[in-house]
Amino acid sequence: MHAETMALERGTPLPLERERVLAAMLGIPALIRHPVWRRADPEQGRGRGVVLIPGFGVGGSSLALVHSWLAARGYKPAGARIGLNVGCTTDLVKRLERRVKEMADRTGRRVVLLGQSRGGWLGRLVAVRRPELVRGLVMAGSPVLDPLGAHSKVVRVARFLARLSAMGVPGLLNAACLSGDCMRTHRAALGAALPVPALAVYSRQDAIVPWELCLDPCAECVEVSSSHTGMALDPAFFAAVQPKLAEWA
């Protein structure tokens, strides 16, 4: 019997239904009650800057709870200021690089990059380009081994945005980001050795990004059990990143 048919008969949510934003938000109460949220050492971060990079098609508010969690532990979190993360990869990497430089100058030290999905591999590109600015990298559900290997619905959205870009709509990724020089350049960079320590968090329950694509050979890989959308709201994610962040602080 087909897996989706079995899920319907059992009354359990289908994989893509679990990826809806509302479904992810239902996990917030469990996070707030969890010790990984409630037990906070305000001296842990020692003022280390952390740039938060959202996933494809979402803004910085998607990482608002991560921002609060970091601030309560003495880090200096800041948004990436790349909007909804739907622009050309080359342009976004340049903007993110400037933001990382700004945070490093502000804090007087190298910063940590923490990105979800596309945000994670954008952070990796910046870390390869400017390792002198980066203390460490966290990638949450980031398909670094194949950026176009996400669920077909996500790829269709990306191709639609590229068509809009060709029609003259500004600020969107374009055809070169999907199959041209832009993509070839960044694929090569994603395969380059990471010059900074990194943590890759993945989930076999991820219905958006195949978990195998998140296994960066240059990073320490940690598995959690969460949806793709809800990964940065899952207590296991915070438990996984906390010791690494403390080490880098």
N, C-alpha and C positions, 0 to 999 in steps of 0.2 A: 504494500500500500504506500502511496506517495506520502512523504513526510508532512506536507502541508495538510493533507486530508486527515492524517492521524492527529495532528495538532488541533484541528477543528473539532474532531470527535471527542478529544479529551477536554476541550474547552480551554486549552492553553494558547497564549498569544503566538501568532506567527512571527518569524524572525524580524521582518521589517516593521511589524506593529510595535515590537519592543524598542525600536529605534526612534520612535516618535518622541519629540521633546517633552510632551506631557508625561509619557511613560517614564522617561529618565528623571523628571522632577519628582515623581512619586518616591524616589529613593532618598530625597533630601532629609526627611525626618530621621531616618535610620542613621544617616551620616552625622547629623547634629547630636544624636544621643551617644554616638560611638566614642570610646576613649581616645581614639586617634584624633578626634576633633576637640574633645573636652580638656584633655591634658596638654597644656601649652607652656613651654618654657620661653619666656619673652627674650631670653638672651641667646637662644639657639642660633639665630640667623646672623647676629653680629653685624647687622647693616648691609649684608650682601645683597646686591641688586639682582632681581629676577625679572626678566622680560617675558611676559605671557603672550603667546601667539595662538590665536583662535584657529579653528578648523575652517574648511571651505564653506563659504556661504553663511557664516555666522560672525557676529561681532565680538568685541571684548567682553561683553556681559556674560557670554557663555562660560567664562572662567572667573566670574565674580566671586564664587565661593573659594576657589583656589587663592585668589587675591586676599580675601579675608583671613584664610588659614595661615598664609605666609606672613601677613602683617602682624598677626597675633604672636608669632614666633620670632619676631625681631628681624625679619627680612625686609627689603625695600622692593615690593613688587610694583611693576608698571606695565601698562598695556603696550602692545606693539605699534598701535596707531596705523594699522593697515586696513581699516574699515572692515568690510565683510569678507575679506580674503577671496575676492573673485577676480583680481586683476592679473595682468601679465606677470609670469614668474620672475622675469628679469627685473621688472620695475619693483615688484614687492621685495625682492632680495636687496635691492639698493636702498629702499626705504627702511627696511628692517635693519640693515647694516648701520645706517645713520642713527637709528633709534638706539641700537646697542652701544654705539660710540658715545652717544649723549649720556646714557645711563652709566657707562664706565667712567666718564669724566665727572659726572655728578657724585658718584660714590667713591671715586678714587681707586677703584679695584675692578678686576674682571667680573663679569656678570654671568649668571646662570640663564640659559634659555630653556623655557618650558613651553612646548607646543603640542597641540592636539591635532591629530590627523594631518592635513596638509600643513598646518602650522609647525608640526614636528620636523617635517623634511625641509621646510623653508629654514628653520633654525639650523638644521644640519648644514645646509648650503652656506649659511653665514659663518658657522663654526669652522668650516673648511677654508673659507676666504679670509677670515679675520680671527685666527686662534688666539692672538694676543689680547683680544677683548673678551674672550669666553672662558669661564672657569669650568663649566660643565653643561651638559645638554640632557634634557628629559624629553623623550618622544612618546606620546600616548596614542596608541592606535595609528601609527604613521606608516604608510606603505612605502618605505624607503627603497625596497627592492623593485617596485614597479608602481610609480605614481598613478598610472592609468589602470591599475588592476582592481580598482574599487568596484562596487556593485554597478551593474549596467545602468541603473537609473541615475546614479551620480555622474557617470561618464556622459550620459545623454544631456544632462544639464550643462556640463562643461562645454560640450560641442555646440549647444544652443547659444551659450554666451559668446563663443567664438564667432558664430554666424552674426550675432548682433554687433560684435566688434567690427566685422567686415562691412557691416551696413553703416558704420560711422558712430556707433554708440561708444563713448569714451570710458576708460577705466576698467575694461574687462579683459580677461585673457583672450588670446587670439589664436589663429590656426597654428602659428609657429610654436606656441606653447604646448600644442598637442602632438604635432608631428614634424615640426620644422627645426631650424637651427637652435631655437630657444630650448626645446625639449631635449635635443641631442646633447647640448652643452650641459644642461643640468642633470641629465641621466649620468653622464660621465662623472660629474662632481659628486653625485650621490653614491657612486661606486668607489670614490676615493677613500683612502684611509682617514679616519677621524683623528685629528691632532689633539683632541681634548677628551676627557672621560665622559661617558654617556650611559644613559639608562634607557632601554626600550621596553615599554609596557604594552602587553598585547593580551587579547582575550579570544579564546576559541568560540565564544558566544557572539562575537562581533559579526553582525549581519551586513556591514557596510564594507569593511576592509578584511580580506582573507588574512587570518592571523599569520600565516607563513611569510607574508610580505613585510611584516614588521620586524623580522628577526635580523636586525642589523648585525653583521659579523664583527663590527668594531665596537659594539655596545654590550653591556650586561643586559640580558633579556629576562624579564620577569613576567610571569603569567598571572592574570587576575580573571575573575569570572564576572564580567559585566557586559552590557551592551556597548556599542561604539559611542553612541550619543551620551550615555550615562557614565562613561569611564571616569571623567574628572569629578563625578559626584559619588563615587564608590569608595567606601572606607578602605578597601584593599589597595586602591591606588595610592591613597595618602600614606598608608602603612609601607608601601613599597618605596615611595620617593623620600620619605622622611629621613632615613639614615644616610642616604646619598647626599641630600641637601645639607644635612648637618656636617658631613664630611667635607663638602665643598665650601662650607661657611668658615 
